[in-house]
Amino acid sequence: KEILVAVMTAPDHFKARKAFRKVWSEYKKSGLVKEPFWKGVTLKFFIGTTTSNRSPNLEPTIEAEANDNGDIVRLNNLQESYFNLTRKTREIIIWGKENGYKGIF
């Protein structure tokens, strides 16, 4: 594992994550950057915990998306909030280091 591309995302931003995955995939296939580069790069979306009153179907939908795509990391010790973005950044860096990434962007 070399480089982690960490994307902070809100729990209910399903369409944005889908669009990001599509662009990321198309860029990889475009040949603009040669294949060896991509072998060391991983894309992950980071989502904190949500409150159950936001939407009763939110957690199961996120769980299904995570299972389907394998690119969502849940930060279980972080309540999702605009005011926690600095803490979220810190948690992402910690997660990246604990999981063996040498660079985190």
N, CA, C and O of each residue as an XYZ file, in Angstrom:
420
protein
N       0.849     -1.178      0.000
C       0.000      0.000      0.000
C       0.889      1.235      0.000
O       1.771      1.395      0.843
N       0.634      2.077     -0.948
C       1.460      3.269     -1.061
C       0.682      4.548     -0.739
O       0.995      5.257      0.218
N      -0.335      4.826     -1.555
C      -1.030      6.108     -1.449
C      -2.519      5.884     -1.221
O      -3.160      5.092     -1.912
N      -3.052      6.596     -0.239
C      -4.478      6.574      0.045
C      -5.078      7.897     -0.407
O      -4.655      8.963      0.040
N      -6.059      7.826     -1.287
C      -6.833      9.003     -1.663
C      -8.084      8.950     -0.794
O      -8.992      8.155     -1.036
N      -8.116      9.808      0.222
C      -9.189      9.808      1.215
C     -10.210     10.884      0.871
O      -9.873     12.062      0.753
N     -11.456     10.466      0.714
C     -12.529     11.393      0.373
C     -13.466     11.502      1.562
O     -14.100     10.524      1.958
N     -13.548     12.708      2.133
C     -14.535     12.958      3.187
C     -15.886     13.100      2.518
O     -16.028     13.835      1.541
N     -16.862     12.409      3.033
C     -18.178     12.454      2.424
C     -19.252     12.412      3.498
O     -19.072     11.797      4.549
N     -20.352     13.060      3.227
C     -21.496     13.008      4.134
C     -22.218     11.679      3.937
O     -22.202     11.127      2.837
N     -22.838     11.169      4.967
C     -23.487      9.865      4.869
C     -24.520      9.754      3.754
O     -24.641      8.698      3.133
N     -25.260     10.817      3.491
C     -26.341     10.735      2.509
C     -25.941     11.202      1.106
O     -26.815     11.434      0.270
N     -24.662     11.342      0.835
C     -24.187     11.790     -0.473
C     -23.909     10.603     -1.405
O     -22.807     10.460     -1.935
N     -24.911      9.771     -1.590
C     -24.779      8.565     -2.413
C     -24.461      8.896     -3.862
O     -23.587      8.275     -4.466
N     -25.169      9.877     -4.424
C     -24.962     10.242     -5.828
C     -23.561     10.801     -6.057
O     -22.940     10.520     -7.082
N     -23.067     11.583     -5.116
C     -21.722     12.153     -5.257
C     -20.669     11.050     -5.246
O     -19.729     11.082     -6.041
N     -20.819     10.074     -4.350
C     -19.855      8.969     -4.313
C     -19.913      8.150     -5.601
O     -18.879      7.732     -6.121
N     -21.112      7.924     -6.109
C     -21.266      7.180     -7.360
C     -20.581      7.921     -8.509
O     -19.884      7.312     -9.319
N     -20.785      9.239     -8.572
C     -20.156     10.051     -9.625
C     -18.633     10.028     -9.485
O     -17.920      9.923    -10.483
N     -18.141     10.125     -8.269
C     -16.698     10.105     -8.027
C     -16.110      8.773     -8.485
O     -15.068      8.740     -9.138
N     -16.785      7.673     -8.138
C     -16.311      6.349     -8.572
C     -16.260      6.252    -10.097
O     -15.313      5.705    -10.660
N     -17.274      6.780    -10.750
C     -17.343      6.711    -12.214
C     -16.186      7.486    -12.846
O     -15.506      6.976    -13.736
N     -15.965      8.715    -12.385
C     -14.873      9.532    -12.919
C     -13.527      8.876    -12.631
O     -12.659      8.826    -13.502
N     -13.353      8.377    -11.420
C     -12.104      7.717    -11.020
C     -11.831      6.524    -11.937
O     -10.713      6.350    -12.421
N     -12.847      5.714    -12.170
C     -12.707      4.536    -13.026
C     -12.376      4.927    -14.463
O     -11.495      4.333    -15.085
N     -13.077      5.921    -14.985
C     -12.827      6.359    -16.361
C     -11.421      6.936    -16.517
O     -10.766      6.711    -17.535
N     -10.963      7.671    -15.519
C      -9.628      8.246    -15.578
C      -8.578      7.140    -15.581
O      -7.603      7.198    -16.330
N      -8.791      6.129    -14.733
C      -7.851      5.008    -14.696
C      -7.781      4.307    -16.046
O      -6.702      3.922    -16.495
N      -8.924      4.143    -16.689
C      -8.985      3.442    -17.976
C      -8.496      4.302    -19.138
O      -8.197      3.774    -20.209
N      -8.409      5.609    -18.944
C      -8.089      6.524    -20.040
C      -6.668      6.377    -20.568
O      -6.396      6.719    -21.719
N      -5.768      5.875    -19.742
C      -4.385      5.750    -20.163
C      -3.566      7.020    -19.975
O      -2.380      7.045    -20.303
N      -4.187      8.074    -19.449
C      -3.441      9.317    -19.213
C      -2.330      9.112    -18.186
O      -1.281      9.752    -18.255
N      -2.571      8.225    -17.247
C      -1.547      7.833    -16.276
C      -1.362      6.330    -16.446
O      -2.340      5.582    -16.458
N      -0.139      5.894    -16.575
C       0.152      4.494    -16.881
C      -0.203      3.565    -15.717
O      -0.171      3.958    -14.550
N      -0.536      2.343    -16.063
C      -1.032      1.330    -15.124
C      -0.161      1.124    -13.874
O      -0.728      1.009    -12.787
N       1.151      1.071    -13.954
C       1.915      0.818    -12.722
C       1.612      1.818    -11.603
O       1.670      1.471    -10.423
N       1.295      3.044    -11.974
C       0.983      4.060    -10.963
C      -0.223      3.647    -10.126
O      -0.211      3.810     -8.906
N      -1.254      3.119    -10.762
C      -2.509      2.816    -10.075
C      -2.385      1.668     -9.099
O      -3.199      1.561     -8.182
N      -1.395      0.806     -9.261
C      -1.253     -0.349     -8.371
C      -1.010      0.065     -6.932
O      -1.348     -0.685     -6.017
N      -0.437      1.228     -6.708
C      -0.158      1.670     -5.353
C      -1.150      2.685     -4.813
O      -0.947      3.225     -3.726
N      -2.220      2.955     -5.554
C      -3.170      3.997     -5.160
C      -4.516      3.371     -4.807
O      -5.053      2.553     -5.554
N      -5.049      3.772     -3.654
C      -6.345      3.273     -3.198
C      -7.263      4.450     -2.912
O      -6.855      5.435     -2.295
N      -8.503      4.339     -3.363
C      -9.527      5.348     -3.103
C     -10.467      4.828     -2.020
O     -10.979      3.713     -2.118
N     -10.691      5.641     -0.988
C     -11.626      5.285      0.086
C     -12.468      6.498      0.451
O     -11.985      7.630      0.458
N     -13.734      6.241      0.754
C     -14.647      7.262      1.245
C     -14.795      7.070      2.744
O     -14.969      5.947      3.218
N     -14.726      8.167      3.492
C     -14.785      8.099      4.948
C     -16.074      8.724      5.467
O     -16.414      9.860      5.135
N     -16.783      7.951      6.295
C     -18.059      8.380      6.850
C     -18.067      8.089      8.346
O     -17.722      6.991      8.780
N     -18.466      9.094      9.126
C     -18.608      8.908     10.567
C     -19.939      8.264     10.910
O     -20.657      7.788     10.031
N     -20.257      8.254     12.183
C     -21.526      7.679     12.620
C     -22.644      8.690     12.421
O     -22.410      9.898     12.417
N     -23.846      8.190     12.259
C     -25.002      9.044     12.038
C     -25.995      8.857     13.177
O     -25.937      7.875     13.917
N     -26.897      9.807     13.305
C     -27.970      9.667     14.283
C     -29.148      9.002     13.600
O     -29.407      9.250     12.423
N     -29.850      8.177     14.314
C     -30.943      7.401     13.720
C     -32.109      8.275     13.280
O     -32.938      7.846     12.477
N     -32.179      9.502     13.801
C     -33.311     10.354     13.428
C     -33.122     11.037     12.071
O     -34.063     11.647     11.564
N     -31.934     10.950     11.472
C     -31.714     11.543     10.142
C     -32.580     10.853      9.105
O     -33.288     11.500      8.333
N     -32.513      9.563      9.101
C     -33.299      8.756      8.166
C     -33.191      7.306      8.627
O     -32.085      6.799      8.818
N     -34.307      6.644      8.805
C     -34.238      5.261      9.296
C     -33.557      4.304      8.321
O     -33.044      3.265      8.738
N     -33.543      4.634      7.040
C     -32.937      3.750      6.041
C     -31.493      4.109      5.712
O     -30.861      3.440      4.893
N     -30.966      5.155      6.340
C     -29.630      5.633      5.982
C     -28.545      4.596      6.276
O     -27.753      4.269      5.392
N     -28.499      4.084      7.483
C     -27.453      3.120      7.846
C     -27.491      1.854      6.995
O     -26.447      1.437      6.494
N     -28.662      1.221      6.809
C     -28.678      0.027      5.946
C     -28.260      0.324      4.503
O     -27.640     -0.516      3.851
N     -28.596      1.508      4.010
C     -28.227      1.871      2.640
C     -26.721      2.078      2.525
O     -26.111      1.659      1.542
N     -26.118      2.722      3.524
C     -24.659      2.894      3.534
C     -23.980      1.529      3.617
O     -22.998      1.274      2.920
N     -24.503      0.663      4.465
C     -23.939     -0.674      4.636
C     -23.974     -1.452      3.317
O     -23.002     -2.116      2.956
N     -25.089     -1.366      2.610
C     -25.209     -2.048      1.317
C     -24.220     -1.478      0.298
O     -23.591     -2.222     -0.454
N     -24.091     -0.145      0.283
C     -23.141      0.501     -0.623
C     -21.713      0.067     -0.299
O     -20.919     -0.196     -1.202
N     -21.393     -0.006      0.991
C     -20.058     -0.431      1.414
C     -19.786     -1.865      0.973
O     -18.691     -2.173      0.503
N     -20.757     -2.724      1.120
C     -20.594     -4.128      0.703
C     -20.453     -4.245     -0.805
O     -19.665     -5.056     -1.290
N     -21.202     -3.448     -1.551
C     -21.162     -3.506     -3.012
C     -19.849     -2.987     -3.589
O     -19.339     -3.528     -4.570
N     -19.304     -1.934     -2.976
C     -18.146     -1.250     -3.564
C     -16.820     -1.497     -2.847
O     -15.758     -1.405     -3.463
N     -16.872     -1.806     -1.574
C     -15.650     -2.089     -0.823
C     -14.731     -0.896     -0.634
O     -13.538     -1.065     -0.382
N     -15.271      0.307     -0.752
C     -14.419      1.492     -0.657
C     -14.882      2.495      0.407
O     -14.470      3.654      0.388
N     -15.725      2.054      1.321
C     -16.216      2.940      2.376
C     -15.611      2.509      3.702
O     -15.640      1.333      4.065
N     -15.062      3.485      4.416
C     -14.522      3.249      5.752
C     -15.422      3.987      6.732
O     -15.654      5.187      6.592
N     -15.921      3.269      7.713
C     -16.752      3.893      8.750
C     -15.859      4.276      9.921
O     -15.119      3.447     10.453
N     -15.939      5.522     10.309
C     -15.205      6.029     11.472
C     -16.167      5.975     12.657
O     -16.865      6.944     12.956
N     -16.188      4.830     13.317
C     -17.193      4.563     14.343
C     -17.068      5.416     15.592
O     -18.025      5.533     16.357
N     -15.919      6.006     15.807
C     -15.741      6.844     16.996
C     -15.900      8.332     16.685
O     -15.478      9.184     17.467
N     -16.512      8.637     15.534
C     -16.660     10.028     15.115
C     -18.103     10.305     14.692
O     -18.607      9.716     13.735
N     -18.750     11.202     15.412
C     -20.099     11.620     15.034
C     -20.016     12.526     13.810
O     -19.278     13.511     13.807
N     -20.765     12.190     12.786
C     -20.752     12.950     11.537
C     -21.332     14.339     11.774
O     -22.480     14.471     12.198
N     -20.534     15.382     11.498
C     -20.954     16.767     11.703
C     -19.978     17.692     10.994
O     -18.780     17.418     10.923
N     -20.506     18.787     10.473
C     -19.648     19.800      9.860
C     -18.597     20.278     10.858
O     -17.459     20.558     10.483
N     -18.978     20.370     12.115
C     -18.084     20.880     13.155
C     -17.008     19.868     13.552
O     -16.106     20.197     14.323
N     -17.093     18.650     13.037
C     -16.094     17.622     13.330
C     -15.145     17.366     12.160
O     -14.435     16.360     12.159
N     -15.119     18.247     11.173
C     -14.279     17.996     10.001
C     -12.786     17.922     10.335
O     -12.063     17.112      9.755
N     -12.325     18.754     11.257
C     -10.912     18.690     11.647
C     -10.618     17.358     12.314
O      -9.598     16.724     12.042
N     -11.513     16.944     13.184
C     -11.344     15.644     13.851
C     -11.431     14.503     12.838
O     -10.712     13.511     12.955
N     -12.306     14.644     11.851
C     -12.442     13.622     10.814
C     -11.138     13.488     10.031
O     -10.708     12.378      9.719
N     -10.513     14.618      9.716
C      -9.223     14.598      9.023
C      -8.192     13.831      9.848
O      -7.452     13.000      9.322
N      -8.157     14.119     11.126
C      -7.226     13.432     12.037
C      -7.485     11.927     12.053
O      -6.546     11.134     11.985
N      -8.744     11.534     12.143
C      -9.104     10.114     12.173
C      -8.723      9.408     10.865
O      -8.312      8.248     10.877
N      -8.862     10.109      9.753
C      -8.482      9.535      8.455
C      -6.973      9.283      8.414
O      -6.527      8.228      7.961
N      -6.200     10.246      8.884
C      -4.741     10.091      8.906
C      -4.347      8.915      9.797
O      -3.501      8.102      9.422
N      -4.954      8.829     10.963
C      -4.669      7.710     11.868
C      -5.018      6.387     11.192
O      -4.226      5.445     11.229
N      -6.202      6.309     10.574
C      -6.628      5.082      9.901
C      -5.632      4.717      8.795
O      -5.242      3.557      8.665
N      -5.225      5.709      8.001
C      -4.281      5.447      6.920
C      -2.961      4.905      7.418
O      -2.423      3.952      6.853
N      -2.439      5.499      8.465
C      -1.164      5.032      9.034
C      -1.306      3.637      9.623
O      -0.435      2.789      9.427
N      -2.407      3.389     10.349
C      -2.631      2.071     10.946
C      -2.801      0.978      9.895
O      -2.547     -0.196     10.164
N      -3.226      1.366      8.713
C      -3.454      0.404      7.643
C      -2.333      0.367      6.618
O      -2.490     -0.203      5.539
N      -1.201      0.974      6.956
C       0.018      0.801      6.176
C       0.206      1.702      4.970
O       1.045      1.411      4.118
N      -0.546      2.781      4.872
C      -0.357      3.700      3.742
C       0.805      4.636      4.028
O       0.972      5.123      5.146
N       1.609      4.880      2.992
C       2.774      5.752      3.139
C       2.425      7.203      2.860
O       3.077      8.102      3.393
N       1.419      7.455      2.042
C       0.986      8.811      1.728
C      -0.529      8.875      1.772
O      -1.217      7.952      1.335
N      -1.036      9.974      2.305
C      -2.481     10.147      2.430
C      -2.858     11.495      1.836
O      -2.345     12.533      2.255
N      -3.746     11.476      0.868
C      -4.182     12.702      0.200
C      -5.682     12.785      0.217
O      -6.253     13.746     -0.297
